[in-house]
Amino acid sequence: MSLVHVNLAERSYDVVVESGLLGRAGAAISETSLGGRRAALISDERVAGFHSEVLLDSLAAAGFRPSLHVIAAGEASKTMAQAEGLCREMIRAGHDRRSLVVALGGGVVGDLAGFVAAIFFRGIPLVQIPTTIVAQVDSSVGGKTGVNVGEGKNLLGCFHQAHLVLVDPQTLRTLPQREFCEGFAEAIKHAAIRDSAMLGELAALDPDSREVPAELIARNIAIKARIVEADEHETRGIRALLNFGHTIGHGIEAAIPYGQMLHGEAIALGLRAALFLSQRHCQLAPDASRSLLGLLEKFRLPLVLDEEIATPTIMGKLARDKKFSAGKIRFVLLDAPGHAYVSDVVTQEDLRDAIEHLRQEPE
């Protein structure tokens, strides 16, 4: 078992990473003394088919009275209408302010269920049980919840820290190949901004194996935890480091219909754009950039932007991005593997150049 403690004073919690943990989740949650014994399990139709029965049995065995609430899989479910629908389902199922929400799934489920937990009866406890690489190494930790609107991704939401995060690497075995690989964009991002030694460990993994060491997952979680501890609500500029690759990546993701490109695939393109601008503005060594791009390629992530995704459309989405402060562009650059910083030197012309750069094959 690997354990990472997220130290946020009265909002502190543990992240437990252990193979086979899903079947013991009920007991682990019970040990936290969260209060009531009603649990609303929120999942999507694909994940629920694989894992909800084991989790429901585990919760019941630990004395909880769980109800299951299933949404359609995919980003299209991250809406205010879906959040309202889940809240109303929970009310009809008898949940109240002493209930807790258990999120079982990837980033979409975690973001949406976290938002529901934050607003239901003005806030109830949340347990995250992430089942994808993206969710396990990134989105389940840090307290960001939210839904999408037509103008952009995650523009409505709030901070609502989990009370416990339970990570079972065995759940990764049921992922389709594409969804397994996309999550490594976030792991590569973590290594790039804070832990260059991890790049070698990622390079040693077999993308076809579905096996990821618990220690490697925990190491990623620890990177995010330390950054979140230093800047929980993203007011000091430190947490913004986690946005490396995300400014343009989110713009691309928002410029096309949800579902055409997975989150990690869009972030891979955003990472390439950020590396291009890092070479332009802070002399990142070309060899370092090529090494990171090679790692993205290893996990079969896209590095070339489709011509049909128009640059003006992406730029329009960027203008509404939360990473723009008072009209200024706050862009994360890398001057060496393991060291990133937030810069204000990136211009609109730079962004357009970086997007156009993505239309060329990597050298």
N, C-alpha and C positions, 0 to 999 in steps of 0.2 A: 504494500500500500504506500502511495505517495500522498502527502498532505501539504497543502499550501494555505497559509492563514492570510486573509485579507484584513489588514488592521485599519479599521475606520471608526475607532472609538465605539460608540454604542451601536453602530451599524456593522461591526466586524462579523466575519463569518469564515467558515472553512470550506475549502475545495478538496474533496477526497477523490483520488484517482486510484481505482483498483479493478482488476479484471474480475468479472462475475458480480460486481457490486449491485447490478440492477435487481437481482433476486433477493438482496438484503436491504434494499432501499427503505422499506417500511420501518425496519428496526433502526436504521441510521437516522431517519427523520424523527422517529419517536424519541430518540435520545436527546434531541435538541429542545424538548419541552416547549413546543410552539404554541401550546394552548389547547384549542378545540380538537375534536377527532373527526371533523368533516374535511375531506380533501377533494378538490375539483381537479381532476387530471385532464389537462388539455394537450392534445396531440393532433397530428394530421393523419389522413387516411392511410398513407403508406406506412408510417412509423407505427401507428396503432396496430396495424395488421401483424407486425413482427413482434412488438414488445409490450403492448398494453396489458395483455393477459398476465404476464409474469409480474408486472408492476402492480396491477390491481390485486393480485393474490398476495403479494408482499405487503401491501398497505393494509389489506383486510386482516392478515395474520398478525400485524402489529397493533390491531385494535382500531384502525381508522375505518370510517364509512365513506368509501370513495365513490364519486360519480365520474363517468367518462364523457368528455366533450370533444368531438372530432371535427376538424375543419378540413377543407380541401388543401392539398399540398401546393406550395408555391407562393411566390411574392404577391400574387393577386389577392391572397387572403389577408394581407396586412392592411386592413382598412378600418375606418371608424365604424362602419356598418357592421363589420364582423366582430369588432370589440363589443359593440352594443349587444349584438346577438348572443355572444357568449355570456355577458353579464346577465341578460334576461334568462338564459338557460339555467344559470347557476341559481338565480332567485327561485325559479320554478322547482329546482331540485332541492330546495331547502337550505341553501348556503346563506351564511350571514357573516357578521364581522369576526366571528371566532373560527371561521373556516380558513383553509390555506389553499393556495394554487400550486400544483405540481406541473411544471412544463416539461413534456417529454418530446424531444424532437430537435430539429436543427435551428438555425438562426431565426427563421420566420416564426416558428412556434415560440421560441424563447422571447423574442421581441414583443409579439402580440400577447402572449400569456402574461408576460411581465407588466405590460401596460394594463391589462385587465386587473391584475393583482393590485396595481397602484391606484386604480380608480374605484374598485368594487368596495362599497361601504367606506369610501375614502381611504382605502388602503388595507390590505391583509397580507400575511406572510407569503413568501414565494420560495419555492424550491426548484432549482434548475437541474434537469437531468438531460444534458445535451447528447445527441446521438450522431453528430457529424463532426468532421475535423474543424470546420469553421466555428461551430458552436463550442466545441470542447476546448480549443486553444484560445478563443477570442470572445465571442459574443455573449457567452453565458456568465462571464465575469465582468464586473464593472458597473452594473446598475443601469445601463442605458436601455430604455424600453421605447417602443414607438410604432407608429403606423405610417404608411405612405399616403401621399395625395398626388393628384395629377401633376402638380408643379415640381415634385421631387420626392426623393426617398428619405424616410425617417424625419420628416419635417414637423410632425406632431408627436409628442411623447413627453416623458419625464424621467427623472432618475428614481429608481426604486431598487435598492440593493436586495439581492437574494438573502435568505437566512441560511441557506446551505446549497452547495453545488455538488452533485454526485456524478462522477465521470466513470463510465464503464467502457474501456476500449473494445470489449467484445461486440458492442453495438455497431461498430464500424464495419463488421463483416457482412452486414446486410445492405450496405450502401451500393448503389450502382457505381461502376468504375468512374464515370464522369464526376459524380458528386463526391466520391472519395478523393479524387485528385484535386478538385477545385479548392478544397480547404487548405492545401499546402501553400497557397498564395499568402495566407495570413501567417503561417509559420515562417515562411521565408522573409516576410516583412519584419517579424519579431527579431529574427537573427540579424537582418540588415541594420536595424536601428539600435540594437542593444547587445547582441551576443554573436559575434562573428564566428566563434568556435562551433556554434550550432550548425553552421552551413555545411561542415563536413559530415555531421551526423545525419542531416537531411539527405545529403548526397548518397549516403550509404544505404538508404531505405530502398526497398523494392516496391514500386508503385502498384504492382500486381498482387502483392501479398496480403493486403488488408491488415497487416500486423504493424502496429505502432507502439513502441515501448511506453509503458505508463510514465516512466521517468522523463521521456522526451515531452510528452503532453504536459506533465507537471512543470517542466522547465519553461515552456511557453507561457503557462498560466502565471508562473512567478514573475516573468517579465511584465506582463500586463498588470498584475497585482501591485507591483512596486510603483508603477507609473500612476495607477489609479489612486493609491495611497497618497501620493504627492500632490495630486490635483484631481480630486474626486469629481468636481463639477465643471472641469475644463475652464477654469477662470485664471489659471496662472501660466498657461502656455505649455505646460509639461505634457499633459494628456494629449495635446495636439500631435505629439510625435507618433501616436498610434495611427494617425491619418496618412502616414507615408504611403503613397500610391492611391489614396482614396479620393483625392479631389477630382482628378480627371476620371478615375475609375467609376466613381458614383455618377459623374456626368454622362459617361457612356451608358451606364446601366439605366439611367433615367430617360435616355434618349430613344430607347427602343421598347417595344411592348414587353411587359414582365414575362419572364419565362424563356425568352429567346436566348438569353445569356445568363449563366449562373453568376452569383456574386463574386466568387473567387476568380472566375474567368475575366470579369470586368476589372477586378483589382490587379490581375496580372498585366493587363494592358496599361492600367494606371501606374503600376510599378515601372514598366518600361519607360513611360513618359517621364516619370520622376527621375529615373536614372539619366535620361537624356538631358533634363534641365540641371541635374547635379553636375554633369560633366561641363555644361555651359557656364554655370555660375560659381561652382566651388571646386573645380578641378578634380572631381572624382576620377580616379585612374580608369582608363578604358578597359584594362584587364579586369578590374573589380566589377565593372558594369557587365562585361561579357560573362563573367563567372556567375553572377546572379541571374542573368538571362538564361544561361545554360541550365541552371537549376529549375527555373520555371518550365523550360522545355522538357526536362526530365519528367515532370509531372503532367506533361501533355497539355499545358496551359497555353492559350492563344497569345501571340505576340504581334499579330498584324490585324489592324482594324479594317473592317469591311467598308468598301467605298460607299455603300448605300447609307451608312450612318453619317449624316452630314455634319461637317464641322460647325456651322452656325447653330444647328440644333443642340449639339453638345455644349457650345458656349452659352446658349440660352439657359440650359439647365445649371451650368456652373454659376451663373449670376445669382441663383437662388440658394446656393449651397450654404450650409451653416458655417462652413469654414471661412467664409468671407466676413470680415469684421469691419463695420462702418464703411463698406465699399472697398476695403483694402484686401488684397489677396494674401492670405497666410498659407504659405506652401512649405511642406516639409522636404528638405534636401538632405543628401547624404554626402559627406566629404570623405568618408572611408567606411568600409564595412564595420558595423558595430557602433557607428557614431552618426547620429542624425540631429538636425536642429531645425527650428521653425524660422523661415526667412520671409522678409517682406520685399525682396528685390524682384520677384517674379512678376512679369507684366502680362497684360492681356495678349500682347503679341507673342510672348513666350509660350503661353498656353496654346495659342493657335499653332505655333510652330511644332510644339510637342505632339499635338493631335495629328498634324500632317506627317510627322516623323513616324507615327504608328502605321502609316499606310505602306511603308517600305519594309521589305524583308530585313531582318537583323543581319549585320555583316558577319 
